[in-house]
């Protein structure tokens, strides 16, 4: 398999401040691990590019985009007025490259340049709603990618799978009434941001296209794997996605400082295998994965390595 990889030290330029868990060193740790495993040279490089305002507006409101431009003006550090997202002078440029680079991955996967792709970008995105940056997130990278794939390529059905320890409230909100995007999340509950209960299943045209599996602390592959192979797989047999997007948060790994789930590196490889099989069955293999959380830097790097190796084997 040809796996595309977006990874660049420029993603370290987003600086949320000393001691912040979403640190630039997350990317450095991933690069070091992948270099030692010769994985960077064995993947096809995906170039980064800036998301345009029009592309961001596929998901976010004009009012929110104006807030982002005004507050992250390249001159100082601070916290977004919309929520708990720290930023530095370079954060808007980095966030634009994160979202835009993911669109390059979509282009490459749909166009056949690579069979699947992983984007090691920051800041993460799945907590960002239409009108609010929060939870370390500025732009909702996965949501923008889904809407872009629909607009640019006419895809009718897209599945977003989120295995981050935290529920992706932003992604769920964006597509809650949109039946063309299926959102599936396994996450620790109750935990930040407090959303993602079982009875949140979508409304209107989106009724039945949200599937949440909230789990108590201490759960791992037994529970998460059962959800992937069971309820989610059954839903996909009816939904039949044209593209699979993974919100790949590795803070659901054992030992993460911001989570209490217990997935291992091998478990992430197994979950990846389930999703590549799904993509092979329904989506001509088209799968794009994007980094979300993961704050034990050494553990994050190992989990990413296993994830990419599984993508290459699919």
N, C-alpha and C positions, 0 to 999 in steps of 0.2 A: 504494500500500500504506500502511496505517496502522501505523507503527512506534512501539511504546511505548518510552520511555526513562526509566530510573531513574538520576538523577544528582543529587547533593546535597552541598553543602560540609560537611555533618555527617560525611561519610565521611573527612574530613581529621582528625577528632578522635582517631582511632587513631594513637598516636605510639610507634613502635618504638625511638625514640632517634636522636640526632644521627648523621648519616652513614649511616644504614641505607638500603639501596636501595629498600625497600618504603615509600617516604616519602609523607607527606600531599600533597606537591607533585605527585604523579602525578595526583590528581584535579583539582587546580587547572589543570594543563597541559591536561587533556582539556576542562575547562569553557571555558577561554580559546579553544581551537581550535574547539570546536563553536559557541560564541557568534559568533566571527568568520565562520563558515560559515552562520550562521542555522539550524543544525540543531536546536538545542534547541527553538526555537519551532515548527519544522516536524515535531516528533514529539509524540506524546501522552504527557503526564507520568504516570509510574508512582509512586504514593506509597510511601514506605518504611513498614515496620512491623517490630516485633520478632518474631522467631521464638519460639514458645513452647517450653517444655521438652519437652512431648509431641512437638512437631514435630521438635525436634533429636534426640529419642530414636528417631525413625524410622530413624536412621542410626547415632548414637553410643550408646555404652554409658552406663548410669547412673553407673558409677564414673568415667568420663571427665568427664561433665557435672559431677559433684561436684568434681573437680579444678579444672575451669575456674572454677566459682563460688568456690571457696576461694582460689585463687591470684590471680585477676583480680578483686579485691574492691573496686576503685574508689579505693584509697588510695595506691597506689604503682606503680612501674614494675618490670619484671623479665623473666625468661625462663621460659616454661612448663617445668615439671619433666619433661614428656613429650618434649620435643624443642626444636629450634632455632626457636622462635617468641617474639620479643620482644613485650612488651605495655606499655601505659601505663594510667593510671587509667581512661580512658574506653573501653578496647579491647573489653570485653565488650559494652557497649551498642552500639558500632559494629558488632561482629561479628553481634550479634542483628539489627540493622537490615539488614545485608547479606543474611543468609540469609532473613529475613522479607520483604524487598523483592522478592527473587527469587520467592517464593511468590505475591506480588501479581502479578508478571509472568505466572506460570503461570495464575493465575486469569483475567487479562485476555485472554491468548491463547486459552485454551480457551473462555472465555465470549464471545469475539468483540469485545471492546473494542478490540483491536488485532490485526493479522495476525501480527506477530512483535515481538520485543522485545530490547533490549539493556540490561543492568544494569551500570553503571559503579560498582562497589562495591569496597570493600576492608575487611578483609584478604581475600586470595585464599583458595581452599578446597581445591584438588584434591590436596594432600599430606596432608590430615587423614584419618586412618583412623578406624575405629570407636572406638578407645580411645586415640588419640594425636594431639595437635596437633604439627605439625612443618612445616618448610619455609615459615615465615611464616604458616601457616594455623591457624585456631582451629576453625571449623566447615566441613564440606565442603558448600559452598553448592549445587553442582550435584547432588550425591548426595541431599541433602535434598529438592531440587526434584523429582527423579525419583521418589523414594518418595512424596512428597506427591501428585504427579499420579496415581500408581497408587492410593493410598488414597482420595483425595478424589473422583477422577473415574472410577476403574475402568479406566484405560488399561492395556492388556495388554503393550505392547512400547514401550520407550523407547530411543533411541540417544543416547549421549553422545559427542561428538567433541571431542578435545582436541588443539589444535595448538600448545600451549605448548612452549617449548624443553625443558622438564623433563617427565619422565614423571609422570603423575598417579597415583602409587602408591596413594594413599588411595582414589580412585574405583575403581581396578581391584580393590583388596582388598575393598571393600564389596560389589561385585557379581560377584565371581569365581565364586561358586557359584549365582548368580541368573540364570537364563536369560531373564528378562523384560527385562533391561537389557543392551544391547550397548555395550561400551566400545571406542572406536577412538582410538589415539594415534599421532601422529608426533612424534618427539622426538630430540634429540641423545643419542648413546650412544657410549661410556660417559660419563655425566654425572650430576649429582645427580638423584635419590637412588640411582641404580645399578640400578633395576628397569626392566622394560619390554623384555625380550628377546623375540625372535620366538616362542620356544617357550612363552611365557606366554599361553595361549589359553583358560583357564577350566577348571573341573573340575565333575564331577557334573552337575546341571541346567544349569550355566553353561558346559559344554564347548562350545567353538567360538564363544562370544559375547564374547571378548576378541580384539582384533586390534591388535598392536603393530608399528610400522614404525620400528625404531631406525636412526638415521642418523649417519654421521660428521660431524665439524665441516666446515663449508664447503658443505654441501648446501643446496638451495633449492627453487624451484618445480618444477624438472625432476623431482626425486625425490618431493617431497611431492605435487605435482599428479598424478603418475602413480599414487601410492598412493590418492589420493582417487578418481580416475576409474576405477581398476582394481580392486584387491582389495576395497576398501571398498564401492564401488558394487555389485559382484557380491554381496557379503554382504547388502547392504540389499535387494536384489531378493527374497531369500528371507525376510529378517527382517521387512520391511515395518513400520517403526516408526510408532506413533501420535503420537509427539512427538519432536522433535529438540532436543537441548540442546547448546550449544557451550560448552566450557571455553576461552574465547578469551584465550589468553596471547600477548601481542605481544612477548615476549622472543625469539621465533624470527625477529624482524625483523633485518635487517642493521644492525650497529652497536650492538646491545644489550650492555651491560657484563657481563651474566651468561650470555650465550649466543654461539654461533658458527655459527648457521644464517644464511641470507642472503635470507629472504623480503623482498619490497618491499611498499610500501603497496598497489600495484596487485595484487600476488599475494594479499593478504588479501581484496581485493574479489572476486577470481576464486574463491577458496576459499569465500567466503560465497555466491557465486552457485551453486556446485555444491551446497551444502547447502540453499539455498532451493529449488532445483529438486527435490532429493530430498524435502524437506518437502512441496512441492506435489504430488508424485506419490503419496506414501504417507500423509502426515499432515495433509491438508487445509490445508497451508501452515503448520501450527503449529510455530513455532521460537522458542526462547528462548536468548539468548546472555548469558554472564556473564563479566566481566573476571577474568582470572587474573594472570599475570605481565606484564612490560613495564617496563623500568627506565631506558631512555633516554627521558626525559620528553617531549622534543619529538617523537621518533620514535613513542613510544606514542600521543601525541595525534593525529598524522597518520594512523597506522594505524587508530585507532578511527574517525576521520572517514570513511575509505574503507570501513570495515566497515559503518557505519550507512548511508552512501549506497547501498551495495549492498543492504542490507536494504530500503531504501525503493524500490528499483527492481525488486525481485523480483516 
